[in-house]
């Protein structure tokens, strides 16, 4: 079974600085997708960024970028120029690709609480 | 375009009562997922529908839980009878699925259920 591990229960960063959140996963599949979701205090799950395993290029979305190391099964999230609104719980998630048996099921890590200090 | 809509946002009930959570997926999405979030177990998938048909309900904890999707724009998750250990935040998510490939899932705001 696929597992996703976030080894940092909590992280903190100063406003305008850069922070990196770690995520590792375990799978025997070659086709899959990885995601970072943000959950602010409102508890809404918001998609931050997505990475297809077949793409070598790391995904970026404005201030958010990932470091995808397929061989190491590592998928870290870098937040640049951190803002107070970035404070939230961040979840790493895995999903099999087409033809998998999990039918699109997302497997989540335990989450990392990010605090942003002004 | 409206996102995934869930109701109610908060539900407080007493043990033994029936609870019904509702979800309206994003228009045009044909896959719907129910997740539960607790401190102990994190986020876990309960059941998944594709084109209104339940595909995988292996995450449903026990027979007290049931889910239906009578049409493409509405789904319910029912707990009968409810127990204190069912207290959690329940999320509904939807996505497009075609050719066996599921697109990104978008989540509703969740329903916080408290069973006294």
Interface residues (C-beta under 8 A of the other chain):
Chain A: X35 X37 X42 X43 X44 X45 X46 X47 X50 X91 X95 X97 X98 X99 X102 X103 X104 X105 X106 X108 X109 X110 X111
Chain B: X31 X33 X35 X42 X43 X44 X45 X48 X50 X55 X56 X89 X91 X93 X95 X97 X99 X100 X101 X102 X104 X105 X106 X107 X109 X110 X112
